[in-house]
Amino acid sequence: MQLTKSESITWDEVEVGYELPVHEREITAALIAGGAISATHDYAAVHHDYHAARQAGADDIFMNILTTNGLIGKYLTDWAGPTLEIKKITLRLAVPNYPGDRMTTTGYVTKKYEAEGRHLLEIEFIGKNKIGYHASGKAVVALPVRG
């Protein structure tokens, strides 16, 4: 498991086109069920009951969108450190994350700007597993400036 870093990246250190590090995460049944029930209070049976998931046409239990959103947020804060503020995440889901998958998350900076006294970045990200794109989208984050 990757530990959250204690040092922060500043807005000054990042330019448009900057590529965030690649992050690999093993997708386990515990992560899917725990993320759904404990972290997001999503009790839909397809996220914790194999038979209900199969009856719904899925291959196994699958990750809910809120857990994916949390993993994307963790990806961003693990990259930039504790001073990063997530202002907005726009997320699209495609193929499911099943137990045994590995999600590879990548991202890059598409816009760097200032607004309302904030130093902001727009980041496009993709979370991909063995069958395709699980999640893709954009995030707007605020970073501190060097100084």
Salt bridges, closest charged atoms under 4 A:
GLU15 OE2 - LYS112 NZ 3.37
GLU24 OE1 - ARG102 NH1 3.43
GLU26 OE2 - ARG102 NH2 2.42
ASP42 OD2 - HIS47 NE2 3.38
ASP78 OD2 - LYS74 NZ 2.81
GLU85 OE1 - LYS87 NZ 3.35
GLU85 OE1 - ARG118 NH1 3.00
ASP101 OD1 - LYS130 NZ 2.59
GLU114 OE1 - HIS119 NE2 3.46
GLU122 OE2 - LYS138 NZ 3.68
GLU124 OE2 - LYS138 NZ 3.93
